[in-house]
C-alpha cells in the first residue's frame, strides 16, 4: 500500500481491523463492499480468508487510484488477480444474494442505514462501521435524551437489525485508529 502512495495509512488500519473481526465470524460467500472507495476492505477480506471466491467493490465514484492500489496488492498477493471486480454505480443498483457478505467501512450518515437495509432485504450477512451520524436524518429513537446522539443512532440500527431477524454483534476497533470505531455485524 505504501508503494501505491494513494491512501492514508489510517485506511489500511481501519480495513485491517474491521476485516479481522468480520472474518472471525463469516467465511465463504461473495464479498460485496458498498461505498468501497479503493476497495481495500474487500481485498483484505479476500486475503484473510481464501474461502470467498470473489469480491465486488462498488462506489458511486471510484477513485482514479483504485486500480493503482489493486495492482500493487496483486503484485504482492497474486491470488487476488481476477477475483476483485470494481464497479462505478449506485449501491442501490447492486443485486445482493443471501450468501453474500455485505460490508461498508465508514458508511457516512444515511449510507449505513441503506447498507443495512439492502443487506437485510437480501438476508445477507452484513458488517458496517458507521460514521458521521446526523441526528437530523438518522433515527436516534427515544435514547438521545440519555446517551450521546451518535451512539443512540447506532443502538437503534442494532435494534432494527434484530427486529429483522438478525443475530447482532456490536464490536469496536481500536479508538486510536479512528474515533468512529463502532462495528455493527449481523447474521440472519
C-alpha positions as CSV (number, residue, x, y, z in Angstrom):
1,X,0.0,0.0,0.0
2,X,2.8,2.4,0.8
3,X,4.2,1.7,-2.7
4,X,0.9,2.8,-4.2
5,X,1.0,6.1,-2.3
6,X,-2.7,6.8,-2.8
7,X,-4.2,6.1,0.7
8,X,-3.7,7.4,4.1
9,X,-2.2,4.8,6.4
10,X,-5.3,5.1,8.7
11,X,-7.5,3.4,6.0
12,X,-5.2,0.4,6.0
13,X,-5.5,0.1,9.8
14,X,-9.3,0.6,9.7
15,X,-9.8,-2.0,6.9
16,X,-7.4,-4.5,8.6
17,X,-9.1,-4.2,12.0
18,X,-12.6,-4.4,10.5
19,X,-11.7,-7.4,8.2
20,X,-10.2,-9.3,11.1
21,X,-13.3,-9.1,13.1
22,X,-15.6,-9.9,10.2
23,X,-13.5,-13.0,9.2
24,X,-13.7,-14.3,12.7
25,X,-17.4,-14.7,12.2
26,X,-18.0,-15.1,8.5
27,X,-16.5,-17.4,5.9
28,X,-17.2,-18.1,2.3
29,X,-19.6,-16.1,0.1
30,X,-19.0,-13.3,-2.3
31,X,-17.7,-10.1,-0.6
32,X,-19.7,-7.0,-1.5
33,X,-18.0,-3.8,-0.4
34,X,-20.5,-1.0,-0.8
35,X,-19.3,2.6,-0.9
36,X,-15.9,0.9,-1.3
37,X,-13.7,3.7,-2.3
38,X,-10.4,1.9,-3.3
39,X,-11.9,-1.5,-2.4
40,X,-9.2,-2.1,0.2
41,X,-11.7,-3.7,2.7
42,X,-12.9,-6.2,0.1
43,X,-9.3,-7.1,-0.8
44,X,-8.2,-7.5,2.8
45,X,-11.2,-9.8,3.4
46,X,-10.1,-12.0,0.5
47,X,-6.5,-12.1,1.8
48,X,-7.6,-13.1,5.3
49,X,-9.8,-16.0,4.2
50,X,-9.5,-17.7,0.8
51,X,-12.9,-19.3,1.1
52,X,-14.7,-16.4,-0.6
53,X,-14.4,-16.8,-4.4
54,X,-14.6,-13.2,-5.3
55,X,-15.3,-9.6,-4.3
56,X,-17.3,-6.8,-5.7
57,X,-16.2,-3.3,-4.8
58,X,-18.9,-0.7,-5.7
59,X,-18.9,3.1,-5.3
60,X,-20.8,5.9,-7.0
61,X,-17.4,7.4,-7.8
62,X,-14.4,5.1,-7.8
63,X,-11.1,7.0,-7.0
64,X,-8.9,7.1,-10.1
65,X,-6.1,5.5,-8.0
66,X,-8.2,2.4,-7.1
67,X,-6.6,0.5,-10.0
68,X,-3.1,1.5,-8.8
69,X,-3.7,0.2,-5.3
70,X,-5.2,-3.1,-6.7
71,X,-2.3,-3.6,-9.0
72,X,0.2,-3.2,-6.1
73,X,-1.7,-5.6,-4.0
74,X,-1.9,-8.2,-6.8
75,X,1.9,-7.9,-7.2
76,X,2.4,-8.9,-3.6
77,X,-0.6,-11.4,-3.4
78,X,-1.2,-12.8,-6.9
79,X,-4.2,-14.8,-5.6
80,X,-6.2,-11.6,-5.8
81,X,-5.8,-11.4,-9.6
82,X,-9.1,-11.8,-11.3
83,X,-11.1,-12.0,-8.0
84,X,-11.9,-8.4,-7.4
85,X,-14.4,-6.5,-9.6
86,X,-14.7,-2.8,-9.4
87,X,-18.0,-1.1,-10.4
88,X,-18.8,2.6,-10.5
89,X,-22.5,2.8,-10.0
90,X,-25.1,3.4,-7.3
91,X,-25.2,0.9,-4.4
92,X,-28.9,0.7,-4.8
93,X,-28.5,-1.0,-8.2
94,X,-26.3,-3.9,-6.8
95,X,-28.1,-7.2,-6.8
96,X,-27.4,-8.9,-3.4
97,X,-27.7,-12.6,-2.5
98,X,-28.3,-14.3,0.8
99,X,-24.8,-15.9,0.6
100,X,-23.1,-12.6,0.3
101,X,-21.1,-10.8,3.0
102,X,-22.0,-7.1,2.6
103,X,-19.6,-4.7,4.2
104,X,-19.1,-0.9,4.3
105,X,-16.4,0.9,6.2
106,X,-17.1,4.5,7.3
107,X,-20.6,4.4,5.9
108,X,-21.4,8.0,6.5
109,X,-24.8,9.1,7.8
110,X,-27.8,7.6,6.0
111,X,-25.4,5.4,4.0
112,X,-25.1,3.0,6.9
113,X,-28.9,2.6,7.1
114,X,-29.0,2.0,3.3
115,X,-26.4,-0.7,3.5
116,X,-28.1,-2.4,6.4
117,X,-31.5,-2.2,4.7
118,X,-30.2,-3.6,1.4
119,X,-28.3,-6.5,3.1
120,X,-31.2,-7.4,5.4
121,X,-33.7,-7.3,2.4
122,X,-31.5,-10.0,0.8
123,X,-31.0,-11.9,4.1
124,X,-27.2,-11.4,3.6
125,X,-24.6,-11.2,6.3
126,X,-23.6,-7.6,7.0
127,X,-20.9,-5.5,8.7
128,X,-20.8,-1.8,8.8
129,X,-18.5,0.7,10.5
130,X,-20.9,3.7,10.7
131,X,-19.7,7.3,10.9
132,X,-20.9,10.9,10.6
133,X,-24.2,10.2,12.3
134,X,-26.6,13.0,11.5
135,X,-29.3,13.5,14.2
136,X,-31.4,15.5,11.8
137,X,-31.5,12.5,9.4
138,X,-30.6,9.3,11.3
139,X,-33.0,7.8,13.8
140,X,-31.8,8.1,17.4
141,X,-35.2,6.9,18.8
142,X,-36.0,8.0,22.3
143,X,-32.5,7.2,23.5
144,X,-30.9,10.6,22.7
145,X,-32.1,12.0,26.0
146,X,-29.9,9.5,27.9
147,X,-26.9,8.8,25.7
148,X,-24.8,10.5,23.1
149,X,-26.8,11.1,19.9
150,X,-24.4,9.2,17.6
151,X,-24.4,6.3,19.9
152,X,-28.2,6.4,20.1
153,X,-28.3,6.2,16.3
154,X,-26.1,3.1,16.2
155,X,-28.1,1.4,19.0
156,X,-31.2,1.9,17.0
157,X,-29.5,0.4,14.0
158,X,-28.7,-2.7,16.0
159,X,-32.2,-2.9,17.4
160,X,-33.8,-2.6,13.9
161,X,-31.4,-5.3,12.6
162,X,-32.5,-7.6,15.4
163,X,-36.1,-6.8,14.6
164,X,-35.4,-8.1,11.1
165,X,-34.4,-11.4,12.5
166,X,-30.7,-10.9,12.7
167,X,-28.2,-12.1,15.3
168,X,-26.4,-8.8,16.1
169,X,-22.9,-8.4,17.4
170,X,-21.6,-5.0,18.5
171,X,-17.8,-4.7,18.4
172,X,-15.3,-2.0,18.3
173,X,-12.0,-1.4,16.6
174,X,-9.2,0.4,18.5
175,X,-10.2,4.0,19.1
176,X,-6.6,5.1,18.4
177,X,-7.2,4.2,14.8
178,X,-10.5,6.1,14.4
179,X,-12.8,7.8,16.8
180,X,-15.7,6.3,14.8
181,X,-14.9,2.8,16.0
182,X,-18.2,1.0,16.5
183,X,-18.6,-2.1,14.3
184,X,-22.1,-3.5,13.8
185,X,-22.2,-7.1,12.5
186,X,-25.4,-9.0,11.7
187,X,-26.2,-12.5,10.6
188,X,-29.7,-13.7,9.6
